[in-house]
Amino acid sequence: QQQQQATTALAPSQLRRMRIEYSRFGVEDFDFSLYNGTRWSGLEGDVSNAYANALLQLLYFSDGFRSIVVEHSRDDDCADASCLSCHLGFLFRMLSDANGASCHASLLLRVLAERPEAAALALLEDADGNPATSTPYAVLAQHLLRFVLEQAANECELTCEPPIGFAQRTRTVCPACGTAAERTAHVFAGDLEPPQGSAALASLLAGGAASVRRADTQRGSDQPADFLTLVSRALARSDTTRAWCAGCRSFQLLRTDKRITAPPAGILALNFPVLDAAWQLSLPNEFDLEVSADGDYPVRALPPGEGDGQQCRMQLAAVVSSIRDTPKGAEHLVVHVREPRSAGGGWLLLNDFLVQPAAESSVVAFGDWWRTPSIALYALAPGDEETSATQCYSAPSMSSTLILTAPTSILDTTTSHKGLTINQRRRVGKAVKPNYSIPRSRLAAAKRNMAVPLTQAEAARLLTDQSFRCALDAEFVVLEAAKMEVFGDGTRELHRPPVHTLARLSVVRANGGLLHGVPFIDDYVAATRPIEDLATQYSGIHAGDLTPGVSPHKLSTMKE
C-alpha cells in the first residue's frame, strides 16, 4: 500500500515534459513568454536529439567552459565546418543575446547527428525520438557530457587544465612479479558507486571493474554509504581486475589505483549510477575536498570546516535530473543551475523552454520515484577561484571581420566558384548598378553572386557604429515534411511542423551613397543532408544550386 501511495504522487507540473501545441502555423503563434519570465533563455524541444537541451544549458552556465568555446568560435583559423566547439560558441552567444527569448539548438544538434563518433557511441535518438540502444537518458547525458568535453579539449587545443574535470594518476601493479605502470590523464567526470555494497558486487559479477576487496567487505553491510563517502571513493579508488601482465606474460589479477592529483581546475562533475529503486539522499550545498598530490594522506570529501589538510571548498552549481511523468512513461531531462550573480544564491529550473526560479530544497533532495539524479556539478567556491583554469582564457574577445571582407570559402575548388576575368568583373560592376565607381581591388573579389565585400572601413563601422544599416533576406528549403494526422472526417492535426534549413543568405548595404543596395554577402549554403523539397516557387533554389562542385554559385558552409 505504501508503494502504491508513493507512485500516485505525480511530478510537479513544472518538471513534466514540455510540449508545444502546434497550430496550422506551426510554432509561430505559440506564446513561449508564458513559460519564462526571467532574463535567461530556454531551448525548444521539438527537434531531434533535444534531450541534450539540459546538458547544453548546464555547459552554458559553466563560466569557464563557455568562455573557452565562445572565444574559439571567434577564431578565423578553424576551418572545420563541423567543429562542435564553434557551434557551441554560436549557441552560447545566441543564448546571451536572446535576453529571455526562446531559442533552439537545431543547428548544433544537426552537426552532432552528422558526427560519426556520436553515432558509434550511440548518443543519438532513433526516428521515433527514443535512445537508439534503449539507454536511459540519465546515462545518455553522462556519455554525451564526456564526448562534448573531449571534443572541445581537442578542438580548442587547450594550453592548461580544462575547466571541467580533474587530473588523475593511474598506477597498475602486478602482485606476482611487481611490474608497475603509471600514467596521468585528465578525467572529465567522476563516476559514483551505488550506495549499497550489494550493487557493487553485482557490478563485479557482471564484468565491471569494481574492487573485489571492497565489494566483499560491503556485501554484508546494509548501511548505505553517504554522498561524501561516495565522492571520496570516486576520486581515489583501488580496483582489482584480471588482465594481461607483460612481466609474467600471462593473465593476472592486477591492482589498479586511481587517484586525483590536484584540486579540480574549476568544476567537478559527478555521474550517478542508475538504481533499481529511487535514490534517497540530499546533496550537500558545500563540502571541503582534501587532495594530496604526493599521496601523503587519503583523498577525502568532508563537511565544511572538518578538514585538516590541503583543501578547497566545493559548492553545488548544477544538477541534471531524469524525470518521469508516469511510473512507466518515457523519461526526459531537466537541469537546475545556480543563477549567476544572484544575491541570495538562487536557483533556476530549465525544462526545455520553461525557465523559472526554484527552491533549493527541490534541487538537493532526492527520494521521489519520478526524479533520478544524473549529473551534479560542484564548482570552486568564491575565494578558491585562483586555481581555476578560467584565468587562462581571460583575453578580450574580438569579432571577426574575415567573413565580411574576404568572400572565400573552404568549399571553393578549381572546378567551381572560379573568380571572374577582368572583363567579367567589369560587367558585374555595371550590372550591379550603372555608373558605380568601384575600386579594382573590390571588383577582384566579386563573385557570380553579385556580392561586393565590405571594405575594411565599412567592416570597422559595422562593428563600432550603431548607425550602420543593412537589409537581410534568407531563403530556406525543406529537409523533412510536416507530420500530419488525417482523421476520418477530413480534418487534420499537425504533429510536427516541417524542418527547414538555410539555403541562401543575402545582406545588402542600406547606408546611402554609391554602394547603397549592393550586397556584401550573397551566399548559397552547401547542403549536407538530403533535401525533400527545394520549394523553388518560393526560394528560387533549383536542383544542383546547393551541391559543391556542381553549383554555378558561390557556396559557403553553414558555419561560415
Phi, psi and omega in degrees: 000320179297322179294320179294321178294325181292322182282346177281343178282106184279163178293147176303151186299327182288346179263349182285165182301130179274129180237137178271128178272110183278142171250189179293346178260011182077234182260003187297326182253018175275127185270094180289339182295341177291343184252003183207111176250017182254178176269005180259138186269142173265175181239132180290145186249022183261028178238163180295144179062030180288356174301338181286353182304316180298320180291321179295321176292323176302314181288327179297322180275005173266101191303314183298314180293318181298317181296326181291310184287327177294318178296321179294324181293343177271358185278125180283348186276347181279110183260004181281114183293337181251027180296118183292324181294320177299314181291328172296318178298319177298315181296316182293323176294324177294317179297325179290322183277341187289333176054049175097347178289148182291137179238172172217148185257034186298322181293313178298316181293330176291319177296319178299319181293336180273355179280123180297331179295323180295320177292320180295328180270006178057045179268358188253156176273159177275187184296336180269004179082022179246155177305138186297330183245020181060024177285134177302145181299330178299321178281323180299322177297323178294318178295319180293321178300313180297320180295314182296317181294321178295316179296318181295320179297323179284317184287324182274352178050060184296139180261354175221182186300132178304150186287345179241126179114194184204159176278134183230134176258128180247123180237124181246129183230135173267117181292341183282311183247352179081006178295130183232147176222143184220140177210157179237136181213163176268129179252126186279337180206142175269139182262117178283150175272160171299146183293336181266140181294330181298327179292324177295321178292323177296323177296322179295313182294334179277000179102010180284181184256029179291150181290133178297316183293315182292320180295320180291324180291321184276350186299321182272001183262129177265354182276116180290149178286146178281173188296317183294327175295320178295323177295317179299318179291327180290331183266344177210106184222156178236123180240148176241118182229152178272118183211174182282130177255122181291331179287315180277343184055045178197170177281133180223164172278102183267140177264127181241122177252123178244131187212136174292138186253348181202159177301153178304147181294332180197313186225137175255117178261134181234129179260134179263139173284157178272125182255160176289328179250169181290145174295140176238090181200164173232119182291131176291142178291327179215155169204159178262137180246119177262125181226131175240118183295326182267001176077026180294330179216157186292155174287129182221141169254120189232156172301151183304131175090358183262354182276159178229009180244202176285116188222159175225150182268125179252135183238136180299127184244328183198153178219126173260130183232150173262130184241139173242128179288326178228159184304325180248013182277174179289152180260160173214167187250141171231164180223138170253131179231149174285125185293126180297143175055031176272131185298318182262012182065040184289167183244153176239142170257127176239110180238086189056241184274358175273125177226124180203158177296154180224148177283145181298327180298327179283347180271314190272339187269129175235141180170345178277150183293335187271357182231126180234131179287142178242304183222139172235135177249128173245124181255156174302128182291156176307130185109337177253015189279356181292341178270000186288140178289350179300331181295340181284348187232046183260011179293144180295144181272144177233136177286138182283140174249005185296317183292338182273337187245349180227091187282060175248163182220154176293348178274349181296129180229178179283348183257353180211161178058035181292150175291154183274158174288172181299316180295321179294322179296321179295321179294323177298315179300321178287325182289330181296309176194132182298151173065024175282140175257086184257127179302150180299326180296328178283325178294331181297338181264359182293142179242175178299338181282004173074012181275140173244110187301160177295146168284165177300323179294320178294319179297318179296321179293322180300323184277337188243338187251120181291346183275356179292127183241142175211161179240139183243144173220133182233145175239142184233154172239164185262121175275317180224132180289162178294147176262116183242149171245123181257125181267171183297332180274006177092351178285157182234150176231129181276121178264329177204129180290165179296152179260120181253161171219150182294133180245329181206141178229128179234132178230121184243153177289144179220043184247010183077185179082191185295327185262014179298129180085358179271127181288141171254350169223128174208079189245139167269143185258123181298136181279134177246353179228156177300138181257128182277323183213121178285342182050049187302324183295339178253321187268336185075010180271130179249167180301133180090348182294334185250014182259118179300140180084346180243323186297138175280358184256166174284123181256147173230161174278163179298323179298318178296000000 
